[in-house]
Amino acid sequence: MELNIPNKIVGLTSKKKKEIYSKIKDIKSSIFNELYLKEILPLIDRLDEININKLLNIKNEKYIQCKFMYNHFCWTSIYEGKQRYFSKRYLTYSLDIIDLLSIYFNCSYNQLYNYLIDWGYKGNDYKKFEKEKHLKNIDVFEKIINSNDLLLKHLSGKRDIYIALNHFAANNTLSFQKYEENSIFFISSSFLKKEYNLPYSLSTISQTINFYCLIGLIKKVPQEYLKNPYYLKYKSEIKKKNIVTFYIIPFIEDIYSNIIKNLKTIDGMNLKYYQLSKSIIENLNSNYDFEVNMNYTIGGGHFSKKSTDSYLNKDVIGYLFHYYLDEKGIVAKEWILRDLESSNRKVSMTTFDKKWNELISEFRGNAVKPTKKMKERFSLKTNKEIFILKTN
């Protein structure tokens, strides 16, 4: 099923891309300029620096026979600030460079980065690649929302919550670990409401996020996939549920057909986002083949109540300390403070510094003020201490 976009321009689902690949796989080397791709990838910082005309051996931008779809004609032009390949018969298909590369490598968006790295792509780190994905998610979501009655009925009313989640994830994923090939992020309902000025109650935001999880638009990361020792400690203590809730947002074009399938089931049951309960969700999981990980917390976010906040926040500091130490070999105070703020956790600097000192005493290394070069290298904005792990 294509992603029908208003104004007759149509995007491609992963299924359609695979169909195209199956038709061209034996001749793809004559369609794609592989030598150009291998030469350009190590030299660029952004994928949109790839010239589509050169990639597809197109001599000019006039209408020619489409390289991917029978009885279509094609052309390239700038659309919404980026070069795109268009293919037209009754409908007009629009393919950007990511669509074209996904066809060439016969892979999903999330698998694409690994193929590009193997081909020498160095200029763009994974977080920037993830940012492109989330921004494209917003673009696709805005275009398809009015193209399907089910999407319009169930998702259009509070679309700004999904858009806000993607904006946050674009800049705040934890690249240290991935789940189902997607980078992980965490955020509370209260921070999301405050940061993006959402005009809903915390309960409505939380219920809407649960609905997104139910239909597969976003996913909650199961605890067992987070191997950090601090998180395993949380998991083992029954009274400490939902201390930190982690999510991923898949590329919407890759999951479109599954979202429609789930929405059809929900629509047939006449379910609304605010009617979800644990028993209803368990029924959907067992009887309708829903693959859902739900967060049942309703109301004031995903964290423990105020009476235990101070104790738990110290564990979260430790959790984040280990994340950055494993990922970068250094830990900056400002990184942890930023992440605490983004998850709406309040901690005094006295408490923070005490926990910080406990943590740096556990490892061989030095806590120092960052030099100018360090600040530039690690994009640090303050002179707060960083901890550098000794490697010998």
Contacts in CASP RR format, 6 or more apart in sequence:
PFRMAT RR
TARGET T0000
AUTHOR 0000-0000-0000
METHOD contacts of the structure
MODEL  1
MELNIPNKIVGLTSKKKKEIYSKIKDIKSSIFNELYLKEILPLIDRLDEI
NINKLLNIKNEKYIQCKFMYNHFCWTSIYEGKQRYFSKRYLTYSLDIIDL
LSIYFNCSYNQLYNYLIDWGYKGNDYKKFEKEKHLKNIDVFEKIINSNDL
LLKHLSGKRDIYIALNHFAANNTLSFQKYEENSIFFISSSFLKKEYNLPY
SLSTISQTINFYCLIGLIKKVPQEYLKNPYYLKYKSEIKKKNIVTFYIIP
FIEDIYSNIIKNLKTIDGMNLKYYQLSKSIIENLNSNYDFEVNMNYTIGG
GHFSKKSTDSYLNKDVIGYLFHYYLDEKGIVAKEWILRDLESSNRKVSMT
TFDKKWNELISEFRGNAVKPTKKMKERFSLKTNKEIFILKTN
1 13 0 8 1.000
1 15 0 8 1.000
1 256 0 8 1.000
1 257 0 8 1.000
1 260 0 8 1.000
2 10 0 8 1.000
2 11 0 8 1.000
2 12 0 8 1.000
2 13 0 8 1.000
2 16 0 8 1.000
2 91 0 8 1.000
2 93 0 8 1.000
3 10 0 8 1.000
3 11 0 8 1.000
3 12 0 8 1.000
3 13 0 8 1.000
3 140 0 8 1.000
3 143 0 8 1.000
3 144 0 8 1.000
3 147 0 8 1.000
3 253 0 8 1.000
3 256 0 8 1.000
4 10 0 8 1.000
4 144 0 8 1.000
4 147 0 8 1.000
4 148 0 8 1.000
5 11 0 8 1.000
5 94 0 8 1.000
5 143 0 8 1.000
5 144 0 8 1.000
5 147 0 8 1.000
6 143 0 8 1.000
6 146 0 8 1.000
6 147 0 8 1.000
8 91 0 8 1.000
8 92 0 8 1.000
9 91 0 8 1.000
9 92 0 8 1.000
9 93 0 8 1.000
9 94 0 8 1.000
10 91 0 8 1.000
10 92 0 8 1.000
10 93 0 8 1.000
10 94 0 8 1.000
11 93 0 8 1.000
11 94 0 8 1.000
11 95 0 8 1.000
11 99 0 8 1.000
11 140 0 8 1.000
11 253 0 8 1.000
12 20 0 8 1.000
12 93 0 8 1.000
12 95 0 8 1.000
12 99 0 8 1.000
12 253 0 8 1.000
13 253 0 8 1.000
13 254 0 8 1.000
13 256 0 8 1.000
13 257 0 8 1.000
14 102 0 8 1.000
14 108 0 8 1.000
14 253 0 8 1.000
14 254 0 8 1.000
15 257 0 8 1.000
17 99 0 8 1.000
17 102 0 8 1.000
17 103 0 8 1.000
17 106 0 8 1.000
18 106 0 8 1.000
20 68 0 8 1.000
20 69 0 8 1.000
20 103 0 8 1.000
21 28 0 8 1.000
21 103 0 8 1.000
21 106 0 8 1.000
23 68 0 8 1.000
24 31 0 8 1.000
24 67 0 8 1.000
24 68 0 8 1.000
24 103 0 8 1.000
25 106 0 8 1.000
28 104 0 8 1.000
31 56 0 8 1.000
31 57 0 8 1.000
31 67 0 8 1.000
31 68 0 8 1.000
32 55 0 8 1.000
32 56 0 8 1.000
32 57 0 8 1.000
32 104 0 8 1.000
33 54 0 8 1.000
33 55 0 8 1.000
33 56 0 8 1.000
33 57 0 8 1.000
36 54 0 8 1.000
36 55 0 8 1.000
37 50 0 8 1.000
37 55 0 8 1.000
37 104 0 8 1.000
37 119 0 8 1.000
38 119 0 8 1.000
38 120 0 8 1.000
40 49 0 8 1.000
40 50 0 8 1.000
40 51 0 8 1.000
41 116 0 8 1.000
41 119 0 8 1.000
41 120 0 8 1.000
41 121 0 8 1.000
42 120 0 8 1.000
42 121 0 8 1.000
42 122 0 8 1.000
44 50 0 8 1.000
44 121 0 8 1.000
44 123 0 8 1.000
44 124 0 8 1.000
45 123 0 8 1.000
45 124 0 8 1.000
46 124 0 8 1.000
47 97 0 8 1.000
47 98 0 8 1.000
47 101 0 8 1.000
47 116 0 8 1.000
47 124 0 8 1.000
47 132 0 8 1.000
48 82 0 8 1.000
48 83 0 8 1.000
48 96 0 8 1.000
48 97 0 8 1.000
50 97 0 8 1.000
51 83 0 8 1.000
52 58 0 8 1.000
52 76 0 8 1.000
52 83 0 8 1.000
52 84 0 8 1.000
52 85 0 8 1.000
52 97 0 8 1.000
52 100 0 8 1.000
53 59 0 8 1.000
53 60 0 8 1.000
53 61 0 8 1.000
53 76 0 8 1.000
55 97 0 8 1.000
55 100 0 8 1.000
56 67 0 8 1.000
56 76 0 8 1.000
56 85 0 8 1.000
56 100 0 8 1.000
58 64 0 8 1.000
58 76 0 8 1.000
61 75 0 8 1.000
61 76 0 8 1.000
61 77 0 8 1.000
62 75 0 8 1.000
63 73 0 8 1.000
63 74 0 8 1.000
63 75 0 8 1.000
64 73 0 8 1.000
64 74 0 8 1.000
64 75 0 8 1.000
65 72 0 8 1.000
65 73 0 8 1.000
65 74 0 8 1.000
66 72 0 8 1.000
66 73 0 8 1.000
66 74 0 8 1.000
66 87 0 8 1.000
67 74 0 8 1.000
68 87 0 8 1.000
68 103 0 8 1.000
69 87 0 8 1.000
69 89 0 8 1.000
69 93 0 8 1.000
71 89 0 8 1.000
72 87 0 8 1.000
72 88 0 8 1.000
72 89 0 8 1.000
72 93 0 8 1.000
73 87 0 8 1.000
73 88 0 8 1.000
73 89 0 8 1.000
74 85 0 8 1.000
74 86 0 8 1.000
74 87 0 8 1.000
74 88 0 8 1.000
75 85 0 8 1.000
75 86 0 8 1.000
76 83 0 8 1.000
76 84 0 8 1.000
76 85 0 8 1.000
76 86 0 8 1.000
77 83 0 8 1.000
77 84 0 8 1.000
77 86 0 8 1.000
78 84 0 8 1.000
79 86 0 8 1.000
79 94 0 8 1.000
80 139 0 8 1.000
82 96 0 8 1.000
82 97 0 8 1.000
83 96 0 8 1.000
83 97 0 8 1.000
84 94 0 8 1.000
84 95 0 8 1.000
84 96 0 8 1.000
85 94 0 8 1.000
85 95 0 8 1.000
85 96 0 8 1.000
85 99 0 8 1.000
85 100 0 8 1.000
86 92 0 8 1.000
86 93 0 8 1.000
86 94 0 8 1.000
86 95 0 8 1.000
87 93 0 8 1.000
87 95 0 8 1.000
95 103 0 8 1.000
98 109 0 8 1.000
98 112 0 8 1.000
98 132 0 8 1.000
98 136 0 8 1.000
101 112 0 8 1.000
101 115 0 8 1.000
101 116 0 8 1.000
102 108 0 8 1.000
102 109 0 8 1.000
102 112 0 8 1.000
105 111 0 8 1.000
105 112 0 8 1.000
105 115 0 8 1.000
107 115 0 8 1.000
108 181 0 8 1.000
108 251 0 8 1.000
108 254 0 8 1.000
109 133 0 8 1.000
109 251 0 8 1.000
109 253 0 8 1.000
109 254 0 8 1.000
110 133 0 8 1.000
110 180 0 8 1.000
110 181 0 8 1.000
110 182 0 8 1.000
110 250 0 8 1.000
110 251 0 8 1.000
110 254 0 8 1.000
111 181 0 8 1.000
113 126 0 8 1.000
113 129 0 8 1.000
126 175 0 8 1.000
126 183 0 8 1.000
127 173 0 8 1.000
127 175 0 8 1.000
127 183 0 8 1.000
130 169 0 8 1.000
130 170 0 8 1.000
130 173 0 8 1.000
130 175 0 8 1.000
130 183 0 8 1.000
131 170 0 8 1.000
131 171 0 8 1.000
133 251 0 8 1.000
134 166 0 8 1.000
134 167 0 8 1.000
134 169 0 8 1.000
134 170 0 8 1.000
134 249 0 8 1.000
135 166 0 8 1.000
135 170 0 8 1.000
136 251 0 8 1.000
137 166 0 8 1.000
137 249 0 8 1.000
137 251 0 8 1.000
137 252 0 8 1.000
138 163 0 8 1.000
138 166 0 8 1.000
138 167 0 8 1.000
140 252 0 8 1.000
140 253 0 8 1.000
141 159 0 8 1.000
141 162 0 8 1.000
141 163 0 8 1.000
141 166 0 8 1.000
141 252 0 8 1.000
142 159 0 8 1.000
142 163 0 8 1.000
144 151 0 8 1.000
144 252 0 8 1.000
144 256 0 8 1.000
145 151 0 8 1.000
145 152 0 8 1.000
145 155 0 8 1.000
145 156 0 8 1.000
145 159 0 8 1.000
146 152 0 8 1.000
146 156 0 8 1.000
148 260 0 8 1.000
150 260 0 8 1.000
150 263 0 8 1.000
150 264 0 8 1.000
150 267 0 8 1.000
151 259 0 8 1.000
151 260 0 8 1.000
151 263 0 8 1.000
153 267 0 8 1.000
154 211 0 8 1.000
154 215 0 8 1.000
154 263 0 8 1.000
154 266 0 8 1.000
154 267 0 8 1.000
154 273 0 8 1.000
155 162 0 8 1.000
155 217 0 8 1.000
158 200 0 8 1.000
158 204 0 8 1.000
158 208 0 8 1.000
158 273 0 8 1.000
160 196 0 8 1.000
160 198 0 8 1.000
161 192 0 8 1.000
161 198 0 8 1.000
161 200 0 8 1.000
161 205 0 8 1.000
161 208 0 8 1.000
161 209 0 8 1.000
161 212 0 8 1.000
162 212 0 8 1.000
162 217 0 8 1.000
162 218 0 8 1.000
164 192 0 8 1.000
164 195 0 8 1.000
164 196 0 8 1.000
164 198 0 8 1.000
165 187 0 8 1.000
165 192 0 8 1.000
165 209 0 8 1.000
165 212 0 8 1.000
165 218 0 8 1.000
165 247 0 8 1.000
165 249 0 8 1.000
166 249 0 8 1.000
167 196 0 8 1.000
168 185 0 8 1.000
168 187 0 8 1.000
168 192 0 8 1.000
168 195 0 8 1.000
168 196 0 8 1.000
168 342 0 8 1.000
169 183 0 8 1.000
169 185 0 8 1.000
169 247 0 8 1.000
169 249 0 8 1.000
172 185 0 8 1.000
172 187 0 8 1.000
172 339 0 8 1.000
172 342 0 8 1.000
173 183 0 8 1.000
173 184 0 8 1.000
173 185 0 8 1.000
174 183 0 8 1.000
174 184 0 8 1.000
174 185 0 8 1.000
174 186 0 8 1.000
174 323 0 8 1.000
174 327 0 8 1.000
175 183 0 8 1.000
175 327 0 8 1.000
176 323 0 8 1.000
176 324 0 8 1.000
176 326 0 8 1.000
176 327 0 8 1.000
177 183 0 8 1.000
177 184 0 8 1.000
177 225 0 8 1.000
177 226 0 8 1.000
177 227 0 8 1.000
178 184 0 8 1.000
178 248 0 8 1.000
179 219 0 8 1.000
179 221 0 8 1.000
179 222 0 8 1.000
179 225 0 8 1.000
179 246 0 8 1.000
179 248 0 8 1.000
180 219 0 8 1.000
180 248 0 8 1.000
180 250 0 8 1.000
182 219 0 8 1.000
182 248 0 8 1.000
182 249 0 8 1.000
182 250 0 8 1.000
183 248 0 8 1.000
184 221 0 8 1.000
184 226 0 8 1.000
184 246 0 8 1.000
184 247 0 8 1.000
184 248 0 8 1.000
185 246 0 8 1.000
185 247 0 8 1.000
185 248 0 8 1.000
186 244 0 8 1.000
186 245 0 8 1.000
186 246 0 8 1.000
186 247 0 8 1.000
186 343 0 8 1.000
187 247 0 8 1.000
187 342 0 8 1.000
187 343 0 8 1.000
188 245 0 8 1.000
188 300 0 8 1.000
188 301 0 8 1.000
188 302 0 8 1.000
188 303 0 8 1.000
188 343 0 8 1.000
188 344 0 8 1.000
189 202 0 8 1.000
189 205 0 8 1.000
189 206 0 8 1.000
189 209 0 8 1.000
189 299 0 8 1.000
189 300 0 8 1.000
189 301 0 8 1.000
189 302 0 8 1.000
190 202 0 8 1.000
190 300 0 8 1.000
190 301 0 8 1.000
190 344 0 8 1.000
191 341 0 8 1.000
191 342 0 8 1.000
191 343 0 8 1.000
191 344 0 8 1.000
192 198 0 8 1.000
192 205 0 8 1.000
193 200 0 8 1.000
193 202 0 8 1.000
193 205 0 8 1.000
194 344 0 8 1.000
195 342 0 8 1.000
198 205 0 8 1.000
200 208 0 8 1.000
201 299 0 8 1.000
202 299 0 8 1.000
202 300 0 8 1.000
202 301 0 8 1.000
203 298 0 8 1.000
203 299 0 8 1.000
203 300 0 8 1.000
204 274 0 8 1.000
206 295 0 8 1.000
206 297 0 8 1.000
206 298 0 8 1.000
206 299 0 8 1.000
206 300 0 8 1.000
206 301 0 8 1.000
206 302 0 8 1.000
207 273 0 8 1.000
207 274 0 8 1.000
207 276 0 8 1.000
207 298 0 8 1.000
208 273 0 8 1.000
209 218 0 8 1.000
209 295 0 8 1.000
210 273 0 8 1.000
210 276 0 8 1.000
210 294 0 8 1.000
210 295 0 8 1.000
210 296 0 8 1.000
210 298 0 8 1.000
211 273 0 8 1.000
211 276 0 8 1.000
212 218 0 8 1.000
213 219 0 8 1.000
213 220 0 8 1.000
213 292 0 8 1.000
213 293 0 8 1.000
213 294 0 8 1.000
213 295 0 8 1.000
214 262 0 8 1.000
214 266 0 8 1.000
214 276 0 8 1.000
214 281 0 8 1.000
214 284 0 8 1.000
214 290 0 8 1.000
214 292 0 8 1.000
214 294 0 8 1.000
215 259 0 8 1.000
215 262 0 8 1.000
215 263 0 8 1.000
215 266 0 8 1.000
216 250 0 8 1.000
216 255 0 8 1.000
216 258 0 8 1.000
216 259 0 8 1.000
216 262 0 8 1.000
216 291 0 8 1.000
216 292 0 8 1.000
217 249 0 8 1.000
217 252 0 8 1.000
217 255 0 8 1.000
217 259 0 8 1.000
218 247 0 8 1.000
218 248 0 8 1.000
218 249 0 8 1.000
218 250 0 8 1.000
219 247 0 8 1.000
219 248 0 8 1.000
219 249 0 8 1.000
219 250 0 8 1.000
219 293 0 8 1.000
220 245 0 8 1.000
220 246 0 8 1.000
220 247 0 8 1.000
220 293 0 8 1.000
220 294 0 8 1.000
220 295 0 8 1.000
221 246 0 8 1.000
221 247 0 8 1.000
221 248 0 8 1.000
221 293 0 8 1.000
222 293 0 8 1.000
223 231 0 8 1.000
223 234 0 8 1.000
223 235 0 8 1.000
224 235 0 8 1.000
226 232 0 8 1.000
226 246 0 8 1.000
228 319 0 8 1.000
228 322 0 8 1.000
228 323 0 8 1.000
229 322 0 8 1.000
230 315 0 8 1.000
230 316 0 8 1.000
230 318 0 8 1.000
230 319 0 8 1.000
230 322 0 8 1.000
231 244 0 8 1.000
231 319 0 8 1.000
233 315 0 8 1.000
234 240 0 8 1.000
234 243 0 8 1.000
234 244 0 8 1.000
234 315 0 8 1.000
240 304 0 8 1.000
240 308 0 8 1.000
240 312 0 8 1.000
242 295 0 8 1.000
242 297 0 8 1.000
242 302 0 8 1.000
242 303 0 8 1.000
242 304 0 8 1.000
243 303 0 8 1.000
243 304 0 8 1.000
243 312 0 8 1.000
243 315 0 8 1.000
243 316 0 8 1.000
244 302 0 8 1.000
244 303 0 8 1.000
244 316 0 8 1.000
244 319 0 8 1.000
244 343 0 8 1.000
245 295 0 8 1.000
245 297 0 8 1.000
245 302 0 8 1.000
252 259 0 8 1.000
262 290 0 8 1.000
265 284 0 8 1.000
265 288 0 8 1.000
265 290 0 8 1.000
266 284 0 8 1.000
271 280 0 8 1.000
276 294 0 8 1.000
278 294 0 8 1.000
278 296 0 8 1.000
281 290 0 8 1.000
281 292 0 8 1.000
281 294 0 8 1.000
281 296 0 8 1.000
284 290 0 8 1.000
284 292 0 8 1.000
285 291 0 8 1.000
285 292 0 8 1.000
295 302 0 8 1.000
301 344 0 8 1.000
303 309 0 8 1.000
303 312 0 8 1.000
303 343 0 8 1.000
303 344 0 8 1.000
303 345 0 8 1.000
304 312 0 8 1.000
309 345 0 8 1.000
309 346 0 8 1.000
310 347 0 8 1.000
310 351 0 8 1.000
313 340 0 8 1.000
313 345 0 8 1.000
313 346 0 8 1.000
313 347 0 8 1.000
313 351 0 8 1.000
314 347 0 8 1.000
314 351 0 8 1.000
314 355 0 8 1.000
316 340 0 8 1.000
316 343 0 8 1.000
316 345 0 8 1.000
317 336 0 8 1.000
317 340 0 8 1.000
317 347 0 8 1.000
317 352 0 8 1.000
317 355 0 8 1.000
317 356 0 8 1.000
317 359 0 8 1.000
318 355 0 8 1.000
318 359 0 8 1.000
320 335 0 8 1.000
320 336 0 8 1.000
320 339 0 8 1.000
320 340 0 8 1.000
321 331 0 8 1.000
321 336 0 8 1.000
321 356 0 8 1.000
321 359 0 8 1.000
321 387 0 8 1.000
324 330 0 8 1.000
324 331 0 8 1.000
324 332 0 8 1.000
324 335 0 8 1.000
324 336 0 8 1.000
325 331 0 8 1.000
325 363 0 8 1.000
325 387 0 8 1.000
325 389 0 8 1.000
328 378 0 8 1.000
329 388 0 8 1.000
329 389 0 8 1.000
330 378 0 8 1.000
330 386 0 8 1.000
330 387 0 8 1.000
330 388 0 8 1.000
330 389 0 8 1.000
331 386 0 8 1.000
331 387 0 8 1.000
332 370 0 8 1.000
332 378 0 8 1.000
332 380 0 8 1.000
332 384 0 8 1.000
332 385 0 8 1.000
332 386 0 8 1.000
333 352 0 8 1.000
333 356 0 8 1.000
333 382 0 8 1.000
333 384 0 8 1.000
333 385 0 8 1.000
333 386 0 8 1.000
334 380 0 8 1.000
334 381 0 8 1.000
334 382 0 8 1.000
334 384 0 8 1.000
336 352 0 8 1.000
337 352 0 8 1.000
337 384 0 8 1.000
340 346 0 8 1.000
340 347 0 8 1.000
356 367 0 8 1.000
356 385 0 8 1.000
359 387 0 8 1.000
360 367 0 8 1.000
360 387 0 8 1.000
363 387 0 8 1.000
363 389 0 8 1.000
364 389 0 8 1.000
364 390 0 8 1.000
365 387 0 8 1.000
365 388 0 8 1.000
365 389 0 8 1.000
365 390 0 8 1.000
366 387 0 8 1.000
366 388 0 8 1.000
366 390 0 8 1.000
367 385 0 8 1.000
367 386 0 8 1.000
367 387 0 8 1.000
367 388 0 8 1.000
368 385 0 8 1.000
368 386 0 8 1.000
368 388 0 8 1.000
369 383 0 8 1.000
369 385 0 8 1.000
369 386 0 8 1.000
370 378 0 8 1.000
370 380 0 8 1.000
370 383 0 8 1.000
370 384 0 8 1.000
370 385 0 8 1.000
370 386 0 8 1.000
374 380 0 8 1.000
374 386 0 8 1.000
375 381 0 8 1.000
375 383 0 8 1.000
378 386 0 8 1.000
380 386 0 8 1.000
END
